[in-house]
Amino acid sequence: MRDLPESGVGMVSLPGLEAFIDANKDLIDVIEIEPQPPWFKSAAAGVPYAINTDVLAQLRADPHPKLVHGVGFPIGGSVPPEPEQVALFVDVVKALDAAWASEHLSFSRASGPDGVFNTGFLLPPLQSAQTVALAAANIRTLSGQLPVPFAFETGVNYLQPVPGEMSDGAFFGAIAEEADCAILLDLHNLWCNERNGRQSVLAALADMPLERVCEVHLAGGDYLDGYYLDAHSGLVPADLMQLAHAVLPRLPNLKALMFEIMPAYMPAREIAHRHLTAQLHELHRLWDERKTTLQVAAAAPRGVLHQAAPVDSALPSPPQWERALARKVLGVAADEPCTLPLDADEGIRVLRQLVAAVRSGTIVDSITLSYRLISLTVGETAFLALLQAFWKTRPPEPFATEEALNFAEFLRTQALHIPHLDEVLAFELATHQVRMYGQPKTVRFTCSPLPLLMALRTARMPDFTDRGEFALTIGP
């Protein structure tokens, strides 16, 4: 870890932050890229997955040094990632000349009687000795394909500790030692865990090999039904910033301090660019102070650090845990008995709401005009009922276009009798295909398309009096 380049203070780069990042080059030493959002399933022979080349070119052209932070195949599960996705991840790491790469210590796929299915959200693995061995093996496999060092992110967990589980810190520490890898210490995640009834941040850090921490994430959160969420929805809370001032000097090999915020939250919370600028100035002060007060981490003797976690033979295997938790969160009947107290854990309800928010947001963002046409015609409540009915028929898809395609197929079975809905759906899905493949597509309408689409863009009910045969060609 000490040989990694010192990257400094930066931000996770997301769509909507480009103008701010470009205007604040003097404050942003490094940017972190999430590579999977611009990926798509490809129709090209032998190339099942591809990346939007225009987006990749824009990222490469950005002059900042870069890190790559995966959000597509977390390393805490028993279902291995598809080799083609790993190969694309490696290609992006190389193309961006990233100093290191990271992924989440979670799982997002599980295996059931009907095969592998997606969970729709990053879910927490069971913190057992079996999972330590599994995650370490996953990390070693991925690291063997990467041209740069790898770090896993310390995860957020809205569930209460399961009897017999390892503590959060002991779990993280054991995996890092077993895999001989770096740690991305997400202090906001650990702060969420503490506030929601899990191990305290300082106790977790005491169980971890802090000399392995190469990167720290800070963010703001939000509340949902009494739980504090890792929502990346605001500025870093003052109490968390105070904690960071105490923690960072204990990280002798820290190379990057990153701020995370979702741009979509900024208007509602009246967070302007000047507030982001002030946040980065504060992080620079934290970074500079840490350099002057750096302490030498006193690593616990190897073999002693993680003995506090007894192996409980009553704990399920990682695949059993993943299947039970995923089916519970997705509201699917269990396919085998589960003795774990998942039914009584209020965190399940929170996870269900988070999955619903992700799935509904994906569909609304992917087919916005179709969503507006449905809501304007039958109402928002009816649209939400359609979503809930759809979710019972199909598990989540990791790619937004695939989720939208599945929802469009579902809508065609519902006999909604909404004028021109099929045409608007076809237009939006064709727009996605043009953006992905760079080839023009033509969509046919039975009314003049431009007045129809412009009305929906401004969330107005269209005038359906104009009838005829029309064709609209969408270019790349």
N, C-alpha and C positions, 0 to 999 in steps of 0.2 A: 504493500500500500504506500509506503514512503516514497517509492519511485514514480508514482503517478504525478502528472503535472499539476501544479497548483492553479486551479481554474478561477477561484474567487467567488464573487457574488453574482447571481444570475436569476433568471426566471424560466419557468416552463413555458415554452412558446406554443400558443394556441391560436387558432383562427380568431381574429378580432383584436389581437394584441400587436399585430405587425407594425402599425403606425407608431405605437408607443415605443416598441423596441427599437425601431429605426431612429426615432427622435432622441433616444437616451443611450446612445452608444457609450458615452463616457461613464454611465452608471452601471451598465450591464456588461460584466466581464465574460459571461458565458451564457448560452441558452441550452435548454434541454428539450429534445424533440420526442414526441410520442409518435412513432412511425406508423402504427396500424390504422388510424382514421382515414388516411387516403388510400388504403388498400381496397381491392375489390376482387371478387371471383371473376376469373378470366375465361373467355370462351375459346382462347387460342389453344391449339393442340399442344399438349405437353407443358402448358403453363397454367396451372390451376389458379394461381394467385398472382396479381400484379399490383404495381403502385402507380398512382397518377403521376406521370412523368413531369407534367408542368409544375406540380407541387414540389416534387423532389428537386427540380431545377431551381425553384425559388429558394428552397432551404439551402441548397449548396451555394447559392450566390450570396447568402447572408454572410457578412464578414466575421461574425462572432465565432469563437471556438464553440464546439458542440459536444453535448452528451446525448446518448440515446436511452430513453426510458420506455420499455415495453409495457403495453397494456392489453396484449392479446393472448399470450400463453403463459400465465403465471406458473411458477415452478413448485407449488406446494401440493399438486394433485397427482393422482395415480394414472390419469389418462394422458399419455404423452402427446405433445403437440405434433401436428402434421409436419413431416420433414420439409415440405415445400414452403410452409410458413417460416420455419426456422431459417431456411436458405434465404428467403427474402429479407428477413430480419438481419442476417449477417451481411447481405448485400447493402442494406441501408447504412449499417454501422460503418462499412468500408467507404461508401459513397460520401458520407458526411465527415469522414476522418475523425470519428468520435474518440475521445480519450479513454472512455470506458462505457460499458453498457449495464443496464439494470432491468429487473423485472420484479413483480410483486410476489410475495410469499403467500399465495392464496390458491384457490382453484376456481375454474370457470366452466369446467366440463365434468360430467359424471357418466358412469356406465350403468345401464339398466338392462332388463330383459330384452328390450327392443333396440339395444345398441347405445351408442354414445349420444348424449344430448347436452345442450348448452344451458347454463344456469341463468344467464341474463345479468349477472352481477358477480363481482369478485367476492367469493365466500371464504370464510376462515377454515383452515384445516384443523383437524383434531391434533392437539399438541401432545403427541405421544412419541415414544422412542421409535416406533415403526415409521411415523411421519418424518422424524429426523433423518432416518436412513433413506427414506424415499426422496425427500427434498434434496438431500446432499447428492444422491445419485443423479437426480435431474440437473442439478447445477453443474456437476462434473461433465455430464454429457453435453450440455449447452456450452460450457466454457471451452470444451475441446474443439468446438467449431468456430468460436469467436476469435478475431484477431486482436482483441483487447481484453483487459481484466473485466470480471463480472461482479456485480453487487446485487444482493436481494434487498428489497424494501421491507422494513418492519411493518407489519400489517395492522389495520384497524379491525376490531372484533366487537360486534354489538351483542354477542351472546355472553351469558354468565359462565364462569369457569366450570368445566365438567369435573366431577370428582375423579381423582386419579390423573388428571392432566398435569403436564409440566407448567410451571409459571411462564408468563410471556417472555421475560428476559432469559430464563434458562433455555427455553425453546429456541429463541433467536440465536443465543450464544452457541448452543450445541450444533446447530446447522452450520453456522459460520466456521466452527472448528472442524467439523466432519468434512465439509466441502472445501475447506481451506480457501475461502473467498472473502470478498469485502462486504461491508454492510452499508446500505443506504438507510440512515437513521431518520425516519420521519417522526420528528418530535410531536407534530400535531396528532398523528395517529396514536402515539402512546398517551398523549394528553387526553384524547377521546376515550381511550381504554380506561384510564384512571377515573375519569368523570362518570363513566358508565358502570363502575363497580368492579373493574378488573385491577390488576397489579398497578401500583403507583409508578410513575415515571422513574423516580430515583431508585426504587427497588428493582425495577426492570434493568436499569443501567448497571446496577451493582452485579447483576447476573451475566453481563455481557462482556466480551473482550473488546473494550473500547478502542484499542489500537487498530482494530479492523474497520472502523468507521471512516469512509472516504468522502461521504456526502451527507448533508443534512437538508431536510425539507421543512419549511415552515409555511403555515397557511392559516386561514380563518375558517370557522365552521358555523353551524346553525343548529336549531333545535327541532326535534320532531317527536311528539308524544312523550316528552320527558327525557329523551335521549339526545346527547350532543353528537352531531354528525360531522364526519370529515368531508364537508361539502365544498371546500375551496371557494367559499361564497363571500369572503370579505378579507379585511386586513388582519394581521396577526394580533390576537388579543394581548393586552398589556401583561397579564399574568404569565402567558406563555413566553412572551419576549423576555420577561424577567428570568424565567426558568432557563431560557437559552443562554443568557449571560452567565449562568452558573455551570451549564453543561459544556458549552463549546471549549472552554480551556482544558477540559479533560479528554479531548480528542486529538491526540498528537499527530495523527495522519490525515486530518480533515483537509480535503482539497477543494470542496465546493459547498456553498451555502445558497440554496435555491428557494425562491418564493413562488407559491402556486396560487393562482386565482382563475376562476372560470369567468370569462368576459360577460357571459349571459347574465350574471348576477349584478353586474356593476350599475346599470341604469336604475334598477329598482332600489338599490341601496345607496344611490347617489354617490357612487365612488367614481371620481373623476381622475384624469391622468395625473393631476397634481398630487392626489393622494397616493398613487402608485409611486410617484417620484419621491415623496416623503418617506414611504415605506422602504424604498431601496437605500435612501440615505441612512435610515436607521439600521438596516442590515449591514451596511458598510462600517458603521460605527461598531456594531457587534463583532464584525470580522476583524477589524483593526484592534479592538480591545482584546480579543481572544489571542492575537499574536503576542501581545505584551504580557499576558498573564498565563501563558501556556504552561500546563503542568505535565509531568511525565506520568502516563497511565501505568498504574501498578497492576499488571495482569496477574490474575490468580494462577497458581500452578496448574498446568495442564493435567487433566484427569481429576481435579478437585472441583473445578468451576461448576460442573453440571451434575454433581452427584445428588443434588437435592430433589431430583425428580424420580421417584420410584416408578418402576414399570408395573402397570396394573393390567393383569391379564384379562380383566373384565371389560377393558376398553375395546371397542370395535376396531376392525382393520381400517386403514385409510379408505379403501373403496366402499366399505359398508357405511362409513361416516359420510362420505361425499354423496352417496346415493340417498341416504336418509335425509340429510340436511337439504339437498337440492330439491327433492320431491316435496318436502315440507314447505320450503320457501315458495315453490311454484304452485302449491295447492293441489298436488297430485297425490292420489292415494298411495300409501306405502306398499311396496311389493314384497316386503319381508318384515318380521317383527323387529321393533327397535325399542330397547330398554332405556335409552337415554331420555332425560327429562326435557325433550324439545318442545313438547306441547305446553309446558308451563313457562317457557322462556319468552318473555315479552320481546326479546330481540328478534324473534322470528317474525312477529308482526311488523317490526320496523324494516326488516329485510324485504318482506313482501311489498311494502310500500315503495321501497327503493327500486326494486325490480320493475314494479308497475310504472314508476316515474321514468325509468330509463326506456322501457319499451314504448310507452306513449310518446315520450319526447322524440324518440327515434322516428316513429311514424309521422308525427306532426311535422318534424323538420324535413323529412324526406318527401312527403307528398302534401305540402302545406295547402295548395290550392284545392285539392280534393277534400282535405279535412274541412276547409272553410265552406265548400259547397254543401257538404253533408250537414255541418253544424247550422248553417244558415237555413237549410231546408227542414230538417227534423229536430234541431236543437242540440245543444252541447251534451245534455244528459243522455240522449239517444246515442250520440257518438261514443260516449264513454261505455255505454252498455254494449255497443258493437265491439269495442276493444276487448272488454272482459270476456265476451263470448268467443272472440278470436283466440285469446290466450289459452282457452281451454282446448282448442283444437291443435295448436302447434307450440312447441317449445321456442324459446328465444333464438334468434339468429345473431351471430356476432357481427355480421355486415349489414349496414343500414339498408342498402338496396335490396338485399335478400329478404329482410324483414318486411319492407314495403311491398315487394312482389307477392309474398305470402298473404299479406293483408288484402291486397288487391284481388287475389284469387278468392279469398274468403268473402269479400264484399259482393262478388259476382254471384254468389250462392244465396244472397240474402233477399233478393227481389225487392230492392229498396224503391224502385221507380222514381229515382231522382234524375231529372233531365240532364243529359250530357255528362253524367258522372263517369261513365266508361271512357268517354273521349278525354276528359280532363285527366283521369288516371293514366291513360295511354300516353298523353303528352308528358306528364311528369316522369313516368318511368323511362320514356324515350330520352328525355333530357339527361337522366342519369347515365344511360348507355352512351350517349354522344360524349358526355364528359369523360367517361372511362375509356372509350375506344377511339375517340377522335374521328368517327365516321358520321356523316349526316344521316338523319332519319326523317321520314315523312309520316305525319299523323293526319288522319282524316276526321273531319267534323261535319255535323249536320246543321251547324249554325256558323255564323261568322266568328272565327276563333279569337281574334284580337279583342273585340269588346267583351267577350266572355271572360277571357283570361285577365284583362285589365281590371274588370270589376272585382274578380276574386283577389287580385293582388292588393286591392284597397279594402278587402273584407266587406264588399257590397254584394247584395243579391243581384245576379245578372238579369238582363232583360232577355227573355227567351223567345221574343217574337220574330227574330230574324232567322228564317229557315232557308236551307239550301245545301248544296254539296260543296265542301271546301277542303283544301289540303294545306297543311302548314309544314314546311320543311325546317328542321332544326339543324343548324350547322355547328361545327366544333368551335 
